[in-house]
Amino acid sequence: MLYVEKGIPAHAFELAFKLKQSDKYELAIMGHDPLTALTNVFRYSRKGIRTYTIFEEDKVLAMFGVVCEEKNQKRGAVWFLSTDFTKKQWAYFLKRNKKWTEFFLSDYEYVANLVPQENKNTIKWLKWQGFTFNSKVIIVKGVKLLYFYKKIHKVSNGMQPVLDDIGPLWATDGKLKRTTVI
């Protein structure tokens, strides 16, 4: 069973050395190493940054979130970095990730990012998630990237999730709360 908790820097340190090759490649294109990319989200002092971790038992499998623009907290860059999921983990994840995407994007009006054109599985997954792709190709370090985005129609103003996949430790507003997993 997979579950999600708010991300903390310790999760980033664990995941950075287990990232799948395609994620390392994407980060390298943008000039980042895995550890820096995963820990940078915790260094921003502005509000509007959301980071979550996916676990199986006590093992970190993935982290995802949004980094808002400095001048507009309703717009941001969406991201997802992971280990190689097994088929069983991937199936479990796919059954649940749309509700998590809906939750973690609910405070934003617009999110976007780039993906290598050759990464067909990620593009297929992003389209299934409801993201739109710009047809113009962007070249970075000789690699063709596609710009994807999503306009969010319902902004929640900070509502907390009511989801059955929340892990045993869920941090809300900076305070740690223990929850029971049933």
C-alpha positions in Angstrom: 0.0 0.0 0.0 1.3 3.5 -0.9 0.5 6.5 1.2 1.3 10.2 1.0 2.5 12.7 3.6 3.7 16.3 3.5 7.3 16.3 2.4 10.3 17.1 4.6 14.0 17.6 3.8 14.8 14.1 5.1 12.6 12.6 2.4 14.5 14.5 -0.2 17.9 13.1 1.1 16.5 9.6 0.9 15.0 9.9 -2.6 17.8 11.8 -4.2 20.1 8.8 -4.4 17.3 6.4 -5.7 15.9 8.6 -8.5 15.0 6.8 -11.8 17.3 7.5 -14.7 14.8 9.5 -16.7 14.3 11.9 -13.8 18.1 12.4 -13.4 18.3 13.1 -17.1 15.5 15.7 -17.0 17.2 17.4 -14.0 20.6 17.4 -15.8 19.0 19.1 -18.8 17.9 21.9 -16.5 21.3 22.1 -14.8 20.3 20.5 -11.5 21.5 17.5 -9.6 18.9 15.3 -7.7 19.8 16.4 -4.2 19.8 20.1 -5.0 16.5 19.9 -6.9 14.7 18.0 -4.1 16.0 20.1 -1.3 15.6 23.5 -3.0 11.8 23.4 -2.4 12.4 23.6 1.3 14.7 26.6 1.1 12.1 29.0 -0.2 10.6 31.3 2.4 7.5 32.3 0.5 4.1 30.7 1.0 2.4 28.8 -1.8 5.0 26.0 -2.1 3.6 22.5 -1.6 5.7 19.3 -1.3 4.5 15.8 -0.7 6.1 12.4 -0.4 4.8 9.0 -1.5 5.8 6.0 0.7 5.5 2.3 0.7 5.9 1.2 4.3 8.8 3.4 5.4 10.5 3.7 2.0 10.3 7.0 0.0 9.2 6.2 -3.5 8.5 9.7 -4.9 8.1 13.4 -4.1 5.9 15.9 -5.9 4.6 19.4 -5.5 4.3 22.9 -6.8 6.7 25.9 -6.4 4.7 29.1 -6.8 5.9 32.1 -8.7 7.6 34.7 -6.4 5.1 37.4 -7.3 2.0 35.3 -7.8 1.2 32.5 -5.4 -1.7 31.3 -7.6 0.8 30.3 -10.5 3.5 27.8 -10.2 5.8 25.0 -11.5 4.5 21.5 -11.0 7.0 18.6 -10.5 7.2 14.9 -9.8 10.3 12.9 -9.2 10.4 9.2 -8.3 12.2 5.9 -8.1 11.4 3.2 -10.7 7.9 1.9 -9.5 7.2 -1.8 -9.8 4.1 -2.7 -11.9 2.1 -3.2 -8.7 3.2 0.2 -7.2 2.4 1.9 -10.5 -1.1 0.3 -10.7 -1.8 1.3 -7.1 -0.5 4.9 -7.8 -2.6 5.3 -11.0 -5.8 4.4 -9.2 -5.3 7.2 -6.7 -3.1 9.9 -8.2 -5.9 11.9 -9.9 -7.4 12.8 -6.5 -4.0 13.8 -5.2 -3.4 15.9 -8.2 -6.7 17.6 -7.7 -5.9 18.3 -4.1 -2.4 19.6 -4.4 -3.3 21.9 -7.3 -6.4 23.2 -5.7 -4.8 26.4 -4.4 -3.4 27.4 -7.8 -5.0 29.0 -10.9 -2.3 27.9 -13.3 0.6 25.4 -13.2 3.2 24.4 -15.8 6.5 22.9 -16.5 8.6 21.2 -19.3 9.1 17.6 -20.2 11.5 16.0 -22.8 9.6 15.2 -26.0 11.1 11.7 -26.0 9.6 10.9 -22.6 6.4 9.4 -24.1 5.2 7.7 -20.9 5.3 10.9 -18.9 3.6 12.8 -21.6 0.8 10.2 -21.8 0.4 10.3 -18.0 0.3 14.1 -17.9 -2.4 14.2 -20.7 -4.4 11.6 -18.7 -4.0 14.0 -15.7 -5.6 16.7 -17.8 -2.6 18.8 -18.7 -2.5 20.6 -22.0 0.7 20.7 -24.2 1.8 23.6 -26.2 2.7 22.5 -29.8 5.9 24.7 -29.8 9.1 22.8 -29.0 11.6 24.4 -26.7 15.3 23.4 -27.2 17.5 23.3 -24.0 21.0 21.9 -24.3 20.1 20.4 -27.6 17.1 18.5 -26.1 13.5 19.0 -27.4 11.2 19.9 -24.5 7.5 20.3 -24.5 5.7 22.9 -22.3 2.7 21.6 -20.5 0.2 23.5 -18.4 -3.1 23.2 -16.6 -5.6 26.0 -15.7 -7.3 25.2 -12.4 -10.9 26.2 -12.1 -11.5 25.6 -8.5 -9.3 27.3 -5.9 -9.7 25.9 -2.4 -8.0 28.6 -0.2 -6.0 26.1 1.8 -8.4 23.3 2.5 -6.8 20.1 4.0 -7.5 16.8 2.2 -9.9 14.1 3.4 -8.4 11.2 1.7 -7.8 7.6 2.7 -4.2 7.5 1.5 -2.8 9.9 4.1 0.1 8.3 5.9 0.5 7.7 9.6 2.3 11.0 10.1 0.6 14.0 8.5 1.8 17.5 9.1 -0.8 20.3 9.1 0.1 23.9 9.5 3.6 23.1 10.8 2.3 20.8 13.6 2.7 17.0 13.4 -0.4 14.9 13.9 -0.6 11.2 14.2 -3.4 9.6 12.2 -4.6 6.0 12.1 -4.3 4.0 8.9 -7.2 1.7 8.5 
